[in-house]
Amino acid sequence: MEFFLNSIFETPIIIGVLLVITILIWLKINNSNRLKTPPEVGFALPIIGHLYLKELRGRKPLFIKFTKLAEKFGPIYNVRLGSIRGVVISSSELAREIFTAKDNYVLARPKSLATGHLAYSYANLGVAPPTPYWKWLRKFTAVGFFSHRALDMAKNVPATEIKLSIRYLYDLCNDKGSARIADMQQWLLDIGLNLMMRTVVGKSTATSDDADDEEARERRKWKKMMDDTMRMLFLPVLSDSIPVLKPLDIGGVEKEMIQVKKVMDEIVEEWLKEHIQKKANGIAVDGERDFMDLLLAAVEDGDAELGGYHPHMVVKATCMSMVGAGSDTTSVVIVWALSLLLNHRAELEKVQRELDNVVGRGRRVDISDINKLDYLQAVVKETFRIRPPGALLVPREFTDDCTVGGYHIPKGTMLFINLWKLQKDPNLYPDPNVYRPARFLEPKYKDIDPRGRHFELFPFGAGRRSCPGLNLGIQNVHLILANLLHSFDISTIDNKLVDLNASPDGVITRKATPLEIRISPRLSPDLY
């Protein structure tokens, strides 16, 4: 046998054949192992990446720019925003794959200048890395604050705050029977903030009639702090994409963030001290405890997984994230819902007819009515679809190499989900750019739920990193919108169409211009 093998390998022809076969096998293996990556949107330049491309220049919102690129490169593509390597996805199927089978790979949030300054060293639930601390905090908030049971226990909070806000609008109408609201978004921001403040820290930002009242001045200070914090937290910063610019602090952005952080911490520290004193005095009982009370008790019991953070920092960071995120998105969604209804008066009339049929004009809308208001729910779903509050979901980051749709995605890549494009896919929705709430009453769509279980509509994200407050957010949107449309007839100034353009700034998809409307009461005075 040894002689036979030696003879074979000493024959030049045989050696040549074996060499060729070996090379072919090596090439085949090498080609099969070569990693296939998503299409690149162009040649990436040093430092600036693809920021030089015309599609990425200008003042248009980033989701519009990404949509234009998707039309050219498909539902998944690579883009470099300066030093940031990103993958953009606008396909329901790919989103389903990521948030189910690959969710573990995208639990992290990318770091930024704003989150570094305004998120309490990443103790904030929204940006905390996926550590045992984050898992504990998410579970605690889901059970103690955002569960259906917790919302049912706190149902008097929205009822009280909405009644006060509706009364404020009614008083504006008293003199002439109607009132011109110069900025409906501001009223909605106020009511959204009031709801979250009452639920989270037991306070209200509603100001008194006396502009010199000390308590009113304090509340205005809270509101300004919240406005500044949310604006800065989602502000696009060039140095995030091009780190070499960070020392220059172009426009004084970092300096302003540091100042906002100082004011924010001073205010939240005062809230915390009040709650600690209340606990020491034994004032709070179970039925009267707000979220800060519950969280303070949990972190001081010793069983919480705090990840090295001081217990009080955890309380401050978490409560700030709840108040900010919950109030902002609620107002944005309702502004879009009103804008779309005002541009489609027949749909507005259908909603108000349903309210009159289900609720009547002899009482106010109650939380128990919402499940019976099918058309109102369809209006909210269509608003989520056509104008999602975050047209680009808050970015995530791949923590390990991953394969998505057959494409290799390397560790450290930022993930962008373009809901603006995804939820207007004609393969998902016929006539996707047409505003038609009735589609969600059709058998094919009526069971679609916006809570992250259906990948045709998931405005609050999906997977374990989805918005933990989505139940509260959806409840508040329905309640505020129903009460407003039940209580008042609304119209635009001079019956003009509402401008539906979105602002180019920030992660939240805001309306670019104020929503000016005229309102007049439609119920008897005793109901206000």
C-alpha positions as CSV (number, residue, x, y, z in Angstrom):
1,M,0.0,0.0,0.0
2,E,2.8,2.4,0.9
3,F,4.5,1.7,-2.5
4,F,1.2,2.3,-4.3
5,L,0.7,5.7,-2.6
6,N,4.3,6.8,-3.2
7,S,3.9,5.9,-6.9
8,I,0.7,7.9,-7.3
9,F,2.1,11.1,-5.8
10,E,5.3,10.8,-7.8
11,T,3.4,10.9,-11.1
12,P,3.5,14.6,-12.4
13,I,0.1,14.4,-14.1
14,I,-1.6,13.1,-11.0
15,I,0.1,15.7,-8.9
16,G,-1.1,18.4,-11.3
17,V,-4.7,17.1,-11.3
18,L,-4.7,17.0,-7.5
19,L,-3.3,20.5,-7.3
20,V,-6.1,21.8,-9.6
21,I,-8.8,20.1,-7.6
22,T,-7.3,21.5,-4.4
23,I,-7.3,25.0,-5.8
24,L,-10.9,24.7,-7.0
25,I,-12.1,23.4,-3.7
26,W,-10.3,26.2,-1.9
27,L,-11.9,28.8,-4.2
28,K,-15.3,27.3,-3.7
29,I,-14.9,27.3,0.1
30,N,-13.5,30.9,0.0
31,N,-16.3,32.2,-2.1
32,S,-18.9,30.5,0.1
33,N,-17.4,32.1,3.2
34,R,-17.1,35.5,1.6
35,L,-19.5,37.7,3.5
36,K,-22.3,39.3,1.5
37,T,-23.1,42.8,2.8
38,P,-26.1,45.0,2.0
39,P,-25.9,47.4,-0.9
40,E,-23.7,50.5,-0.3
41,V,-25.3,53.8,-1.2
42,G,-22.0,55.0,-2.8
43,F,-18.3,55.4,-2.2
44,A,-17.6,56.4,1.4
45,L,-15.1,59.2,1.8
46,P,-12.8,59.4,4.8
47,I,-14.2,61.2,7.8
48,I,-17.5,62.3,6.2
49,G,-18.6,58.9,4.8
50,H,-21.7,59.4,2.6
51,L,-22.6,62.8,3.9
52,Y,-21.5,64.4,0.6
53,L,-24.3,62.6,-1.3
54,K,-27.0,64.9,-2.6
55,E,-29.6,62.6,-1.1
56,L,-28.2,63.3,2.3
57,R,-27.8,67.0,2.0
58,G,-30.3,69.7,2.8
59,R,-32.8,70.4,5.5
60,K,-35.2,67.6,4.8
61,P,-36.0,65.1,7.7
62,L,-33.6,62.1,7.8
63,F,-36.4,59.6,7.2
64,I,-37.3,61.4,3.9
65,K,-33.6,61.2,2.8
66,F,-33.5,57.5,3.8
67,T,-36.8,56.9,1.9
68,K,-35.3,58.3,-1.3
69,L,-32.2,56.1,-0.9
70,A,-34.5,53.0,-0.3
71,E,-36.3,53.7,-3.6
72,K,-32.9,53.4,-5.3
73,F,-31.1,50.7,-3.2
74,G,-34.0,48.6,-1.8
75,P,-35.3,47.7,1.6
76,I,-31.9,47.2,3.2
77,Y,-28.7,49.2,2.5
78,N,-25.6,50.4,4.2
79,V,-24.9,54.1,4.8
80,R,-22.0,55.9,6.5
81,L,-23.0,59.1,8.4
82,G,-19.5,60.4,9.0
83,S,-17.8,57.8,11.2
84,I,-21.2,56.1,11.9
85,R,-21.7,52.8,10.0
86,G,-25.4,52.3,9.7
87,V,-27.8,49.9,8.1
88,V,-31.3,51.2,7.1
89,I,-34.3,48.8,6.9
90,S,-37.7,49.6,5.5
91,S,-39.2,46.1,5.1
92,S,-41.8,44.4,7.3
93,E,-40.2,41.0,6.7
94,L,-36.8,42.2,7.7
95,A,-38.1,44.0,10.7
96,R,-39.9,40.8,11.8
97,E,-36.6,38.9,11.5
98,I,-34.7,41.4,13.5
99,F,-37.2,41.9,16.4
100,T,-37.9,38.2,16.8
101,A,-35.0,35.9,15.8
102,K,-32.3,38.5,16.1
103,D,-33.6,40.8,18.9
104,N,-30.7,39.8,21.2
105,Y,-28.3,41.4,18.7
106,V,-29.9,44.8,18.8
107,L,-30.7,45.5,22.4
108,A,-28.1,48.2,22.7
109,R,-28.5,51.9,22.1
110,P,-25.7,53.9,20.4
111,K,-24.1,56.6,22.6
112,S,-24.3,60.2,21.7
113,L,-23.3,63.6,23.1
114,A,-26.8,64.3,24.3
115,T,-27.3,61.0,26.1
116,G,-23.9,61.3,27.7
117,H,-25.0,64.6,29.3
118,L,-28.7,64.2,29.8
119,A,-29.3,60.5,30.6
120,Y,-27.6,60.3,34.1
121,S,-24.6,58.4,32.9
122,Y,-26.9,56.0,31.0
123,A,-29.0,55.1,34.0
124,N,-32.0,56.3,31.9
125,L,-34.1,53.3,30.9
126,G,-34.4,54.5,27.3
127,V,-30.6,54.4,26.7
128,A,-29.2,52.1,29.3
129,P,-27.1,49.2,27.9
130,P,-28.7,45.7,28.0
131,T,-27.3,44.8,31.4
132,P,-29.0,43.0,34.4
133,Y,-29.8,46.6,35.6
134,W,-31.7,47.4,32.5
135,K,-33.6,44.1,32.6
136,W,-34.6,44.6,36.2
137,L,-35.7,48.2,35.6
138,R,-37.7,47.3,32.5
139,K,-39.5,44.6,34.3
140,F,-40.3,46.8,37.3
141,T,-41.7,49.6,35.1
142,A,-43.7,47.1,33.0
143,V,-45.4,45.6,36.1
144,G,-45.5,48.5,38.5
145,F,-46.4,51.3,36.1
146,F,-47.3,50.3,32.6
147,S,-49.3,47.1,33.1
148,H,-53.1,47.2,32.4
149,R,-53.7,46.7,36.2
150,A,-51.5,49.7,37.1
151,L,-53.2,51.8,34.5
152,D,-56.7,50.8,35.8
153,M,-55.7,51.8,39.3
154,A,-54.5,55.2,38.1
155,K,-57.5,55.9,35.8
156,N,-58.6,58.9,37.8
157,V,-55.5,60.8,36.9
158,P,-56.2,61.2,33.2
159,A,-59.9,61.8,33.9
160,T,-59.1,64.7,36.2
161,E,-56.4,66.3,34.1
162,I,-58.4,66.0,30.8
163,K,-61.4,67.6,32.5
164,L,-59.3,70.6,33.7
165,S,-57.8,71.0,30.2
166,I,-61.1,70.8,28.4
167,R,-62.5,73.4,30.9
168,Y,-59.6,75.7,30.1
169,L,-60.5,75.6,26.4
170,Y,-64.2,76.1,27.2
171,D,-63.4,79.2,29.2
172,L,-61.6,80.6,26.2
173,C,-64.8,80.2,24.2
174,N,-67.0,81.8,26.8
175,D,-67.1,85.4,25.4
176,K,-67.8,84.8,21.8
177,G,-69.0,81.1,21.6
178,S,-65.8,80.1,19.8
179,A,-62.0,80.6,20.3
180,R,-59.0,80.8,18.1
181,I,-56.2,78.6,19.3
182,A,-52.9,79.9,17.9
183,D,-50.9,76.8,18.8
184,M,-52.9,73.6,19.5
185,Q,-49.6,71.7,20.0
186,Q,-48.8,73.8,23.0
187,W,-52.1,72.9,24.7
188,L,-51.5,69.2,23.9
189,L,-47.9,69.4,25.2
190,D,-49.3,70.9,28.4
191,I,-52.0,68.2,28.9
192,G,-49.5,65.4,28.0
193,L,-47.0,66.8,30.5
194,N,-49.7,67.2,33.2
195,L,-50.8,63.6,32.8
196,M,-47.2,62.2,33.1
197,M,-46.2,64.6,35.9
198,R,-49.3,63.6,38.0
199,T,-48.7,59.9,37.3
200,V,-45.0,59.8,37.8
201,V,-44.2,62.4,40.5
202,G,-47.7,63.5,41.8
203,K,-47.5,67.0,40.5
204,S,-49.2,69.1,37.9
205,T,-47.7,71.8,35.6
206,A,-51.1,73.6,35.1
207,T,-50.5,77.2,36.0
208,S,-52.8,79.5,38.0
209,D,-54.3,82.7,36.6
210,D,-51.9,84.7,38.7
211,A,-48.7,85.1,36.7
212,D,-46.9,86.2,39.8
213,D,-47.9,83.3,41.9
214,E,-44.8,81.5,43.2
215,E,-46.2,78.1,42.5
216,A,-47.1,79.1,39.0
217,R,-43.5,80.4,38.4
218,E,-42.2,77.1,39.7
219,R,-44.4,75.1,37.4
220,R,-43.3,77.2,34.4
221,K,-39.8,76.4,35.3
222,W,-40.5,72.7,35.3
223,K,-42.2,73.0,31.8
224,K,-39.2,74.9,30.4
225,M,-36.8,72.4,31.8
226,M,-38.8,69.5,30.2
227,D,-39.0,71.4,26.9
228,D,-35.2,72.1,26.9
229,T,-34.3,68.6,28.0
230,M,-36.4,66.8,25.3
231,R,-35.2,69.3,22.6
232,M,-31.5,68.8,23.5
233,L,-31.9,65.0,24.0
234,F,-33.0,64.5,20.4
235,L,-30.9,67.3,18.8
236,P,-28.8,66.1,15.8
237,V,-25.2,66.9,16.7
238,L,-22.5,67.0,13.9
239,S,-19.8,65.8,16.3
240,D,-21.7,62.5,16.8
241,S,-21.0,61.7,13.2
242,I,-17.6,63.4,12.9
243,P,-16.0,63.1,16.4
244,V,-12.9,65.2,15.5
245,L,-15.3,68.2,15.7
246,K,-16.3,67.6,19.3
247,P,-13.6,69.9,20.9
248,L,-14.8,72.8,18.8
249,D,-18.4,72.6,20.3
250,I,-19.8,74.2,17.1
251,G,-22.8,76.4,18.0
252,G,-22.1,75.9,21.8
253,V,-24.4,72.8,21.8
254,E,-22.4,71.0,24.5
255,K,-22.2,74.0,26.7
256,E,-26.0,74.4,26.5
257,M,-26.5,70.7,27.3
258,I,-24.4,71.0,30.4
259,Q,-26.5,73.9,31.6
260,V,-29.8,72.1,30.8
261,K,-28.5,69.1,32.7
262,K,-27.7,71.3,35.8
263,V,-31.2,72.8,35.9
264,M,-32.8,69.4,35.3
265,D,-31.0,67.7,38.1
266,E,-31.7,70.6,40.5
267,I,-35.5,70.3,39.8
268,V,-35.6,66.4,39.9
269,E,-33.5,66.4,43.1
270,E,-36.2,68.6,44.8
271,W,-38.9,66.2,43.7
272,L,-36.9,63.3,45.1
273,K,-36.4,65.1,48.5
274,E,-40.1,65.7,48.8
275,H,-40.8,62.0,48.2
276,I,-38.2,60.9,50.7
277,Q,-39.7,63.3,53.3
278,K,-43.2,62.0,52.5
279,K,-42.0,58.5,53.0
280,A,-40.3,59.3,56.3
281,N,-43.5,61.0,57.5
282,G,-45.6,58.0,56.5
283,I,-47.9,60.2,54.4
284,A,-48.2,58.0,51.3
285,V,-50.6,55.1,51.4
286,D,-50.9,52.5,48.6
287,G,-53.8,54.1,46.8
288,E,-52.0,57.5,46.8
289,R,-48.5,56.5,45.8
290,D,-47.2,57.7,42.5
291,F,-44.5,56.0,40.4
292,M,-41.6,57.8,42.2
293,D,-42.9,56.5,45.5
294,L,-43.0,52.9,44.2
295,L,-39.5,53.1,42.6
296,L,-38.0,54.7,45.7
297,A,-39.3,51.9,47.8
298,A,-38.0,49.3,45.4
299,V,-34.5,50.6,45.1
300,E,-34.2,51.1,48.9
301,D,-35.4,47.6,49.7
302,G,-32.0,46.2,48.6
303,D,-33.4,43.6,46.2
304,A,-33.1,45.8,43.1
305,E,-30.3,45.2,40.5
306,L,-28.8,48.7,40.3
307,G,-25.7,48.1,38.2
308,G,-23.5,50.2,40.4
309,Y,-25.7,53.3,40.2
310,H,-26.7,55.1,43.4
311,P,-30.3,54.3,44.2
312,H,-31.4,57.9,44.0
313,M,-29.8,58.4,40.6
314,V,-31.8,55.5,39.3
315,V,-35.0,57.1,40.6
316,K,-34.2,60.5,39.1
317,A,-33.1,59.1,35.7
318,T,-36.1,56.8,35.4
319,C,-38.7,59.4,36.4
320,M,-37.3,61.9,34.0
321,S,-37.3,59.4,31.1
322,M,-41.0,58.5,31.8
323,V,-42.2,62.1,32.0
324,G,-40.3,63.3,29.0
325,A,-41.0,60.4,26.6
326,G,-44.6,60.0,27.6
327,S,-45.7,63.6,27.3
328,D,-43.8,64.4,24.0
329,T,-45.0,61.5,21.8
330,T,-48.7,61.9,23.0
331,S,-48.9,65.5,21.9
332,V,-47.2,64.8,18.6
333,V,-49.6,62.0,17.7
334,I,-52.7,64.0,18.5
335,V,-51.4,67.0,16.5
336,W,-51.1,64.8,13.5
337,A,-54.5,63.1,14.1
338,L,-56.2,66.5,14.2
339,S,-54.3,67.8,11.2
340,L,-55.3,64.8,9.1
341,L,-58.9,65.0,10.2
342,L,-59.1,68.7,9.5
343,N,-57.9,68.0,5.9
344,H,-60.5,65.2,5.6
345,R,-63.7,66.7,7.1
346,A,-65.8,63.7,6.2
347,E,-63.6,61.5,8.5
348,L,-63.9,64.1,11.2
349,E,-67.7,64.0,11.0
350,K,-67.7,60.2,11.2
351,V,-65.7,60.3,14.4
352,Q,-68.0,62.9,16.0
353,R,-71.1,60.9,14.9
354,E,-69.7,57.8,16.5
355,L,-69.0,59.8,19.7
356,D,-72.6,61.0,19.7
357,N,-74.0,57.5,19.1
358,V,-71.8,55.7,21.7
359,V,-71.4,58.4,24.4
360,G,-74.3,60.8,23.6
361,R,-74.3,64.5,24.5
362,G,-75.5,64.1,28.0
363,R,-72.3,63.0,29.6
364,R,-68.5,63.2,29.1
365,V,-66.3,60.5,27.5
366,D,-65.1,57.9,30.0
367,I,-62.2,55.5,29.7
368,S,-64.7,52.6,29.5
369,D,-66.0,54.1,26.2
370,I,-62.8,53.7,24.2
371,N,-63.2,50.1,23.3
372,K,-66.6,50.8,21.8
373,L,-65.3,53.7,19.6
374,D,-64.2,51.6,16.7
375,Y,-63.9,54.4,14.2
376,L,-61.9,56.6,16.6
377,Q,-59.5,53.6,17.1
378,A,-59.2,53.3,13.4
379,V,-58.3,57.0,13.1
380,V,-55.6,56.6,15.7
381,K,-54.1,53.5,13.9
382,E,-54.2,55.3,10.5
383,T,-52.4,58.3,12.2
384,F,-49.8,55.9,13.6
385,R,-49.4,54.4,10.1
386,I,-49.2,57.5,8.0
387,R,-47.5,59.9,10.5
388,P,-45.7,57.7,13.1
389,P,-44.4,59.8,16.1
390,G,-40.9,58.4,15.4
391,A,-40.7,57.9,11.6
392,L,-37.2,56.6,12.2
393,L,-37.4,54.4,15.3
394,V,-34.8,55.4,18.0
395,P,-31.6,53.8,16.6
396,R,-30.2,50.6,18.0
397,E,-26.7,49.1,17.7
398,F,-25.6,45.6,16.8
399,T,-23.6,44.1,19.7
400,D,-22.2,41.2,17.6
401,D,-21.9,40.2,14.0
402,C,-25.3,39.2,12.6
403,T,-27.0,38.0,9.5
404,V,-30.2,39.8,8.4
405,G,-32.0,38.9,5.2
406,G,-29.0,36.9,4.1
407,Y,-26.7,39.9,4.6
408,H,-23.8,40.2,7.0
409,I,-24.1,43.1,9.5
410,P,-20.9,43.6,11.5
411,K,-20.8,44.4,15.2
412,G,-21.0,48.1,16.0
413,T,-23.4,48.9,13.1
414,M,-26.2,51.3,13.9
415,L,-29.7,50.1,13.0
416,F,-32.2,52.4,11.6
417,I,-35.8,51.2,11.0
418,N,-37.6,53.6,8.6
419,L,-41.2,53.3,9.6
420,W,-42.1,56.2,7.2
421,K,-41.2,54.0,4.2
422,L,-42.2,50.6,5.8
423,Q,-45.7,51.5,6.8
424,K,-46.4,53.0,3.3
425,D,-45.4,49.8,1.5
426,P,-48.1,49.1,-1.2
427,N,-47.6,45.4,-0.6
428,L,-48.9,45.9,2.9
429,Y,-51.5,48.6,2.3
430,P,-53.3,49.4,-1.0
431,D,-53.1,53.2,-1.8
432,P,-50.6,53.6,1.1
433,N,-50.3,57.4,0.8
434,V,-54.1,57.9,1.0
435,Y,-55.4,58.7,4.4
436,R,-58.2,56.2,4.9
437,P,-59.0,55.2,8.5
438,A,-61.7,52.8,7.4
439,R,-59.0,50.3,6.2
440,F,-58.6,49.3,9.8
441,L,-62.2,48.2,10.0
442,E,-61.7,45.7,7.1
443,P,-61.3,42.1,8.0
444,K,-57.7,42.0,6.8
445,Y,-56.6,44.9,9.0
446,K,-59.0,45.2,11.9
447,D,-56.9,43.0,14.3
448,I,-53.7,44.8,13.6
449,D,-52.5,46.2,16.9
450,P,-49.9,49.0,17.2
451,R,-48.2,47.5,20.3
452,G,-45.4,45.8,18.5
453,R,-46.9,42.4,17.7
454,H,-47.7,43.2,14.1
455,F,-44.9,44.3,11.8
456,E,-47.2,46.1,9.5
457,L,-47.7,48.8,12.2
458,F,-45.4,49.2,15.2
459,P,-45.0,52.9,15.9
460,F,-43.6,52.3,19.4
461,G,-41.0,49.8,18.2
462,A,-40.9,46.0,18.8
463,G,-39.0,43.4,20.7
464,R,-37.6,43.9,24.2
465,R,-36.4,47.4,23.5
466,S,-39.8,48.7,22.4
467,C,-41.3,51.6,24.4
468,P,-42.3,50.3,27.8
469,G,-45.0,53.0,28.1
470,L,-46.9,52.2,24.9
471,N,-50.0,51.1,26.8
472,L,-50.2,54.3,28.7
473,G,-49.3,56.3,25.5
474,I,-52.1,54.7,23.4
475,Q,-54.6,55.1,26.2
476,N,-53.8,58.8,26.6
477,V,-54.0,59.4,22.9
478,H,-57.5,57.9,22.7
479,L,-58.8,59.6,25.8
480,I,-57.5,63.1,24.9
481,L,-58.6,62.9,21.2
482,A,-62.0,61.5,22.1
483,N,-62.7,64.2,24.8
484,L,-61.5,67.0,22.5
485,L,-63.7,66.0,19.5
486,H,-66.7,65.2,21.7
487,S,-66.5,68.5,23.5
488,F,-65.8,70.9,20.6
489,D,-66.4,71.4,16.9
490,I,-63.1,72.2,15.3
491,S,-62.1,73.9,12.1
492,T,-59.1,75.6,10.5
493,I,-58.7,79.3,10.3
494,D,-60.5,80.5,7.1
495,N,-61.1,76.8,6.3
496,K,-57.6,76.4,4.8
497,L,-55.9,73.1,4.5
498,V,-53.4,72.2,7.2
499,D,-49.7,72.0,6.2
500,L,-48.6,68.4,6.8
501,N,-44.9,68.9,6.4
502,A,-42.7,67.4,9.1
503,S,-39.9,69.2,10.9
504,P,-36.4,68.2,9.8
505,D,-35.1,68.3,13.4
506,G,-35.0,65.6,16.0
507,V,-36.0,61.9,16.4
508,I,-39.6,62.8,17.1
509,T,-41.6,63.4,13.9
510,R,-43.1,66.8,14.7
511,K,-45.3,69.0,12.5
512,A,-43.1,71.7,11.0
513,T,-45.6,74.6,11.6
514,P,-48.0,75.3,14.5
515,L,-51.5,73.9,14.3
516,E,-53.9,76.9,14.4
517,I,-57.6,75.9,14.8
518,R,-60.9,77.4,15.8
519,I,-63.0,75.6,18.4
520,S,-66.6,76.0,19.6
521,P,-68.4,74.0,22.4
522,R,-70.8,71.3,21.2
523,L,-72.1,70.1,24.7
524,S,-74.2,71.8,27.3
525,P,-72.3,74.2,29.6
526,D,-72.8,72.0,32.7
527,L,-70.6,69.3,31.2
528,Y,-67.6,71.5,31.1
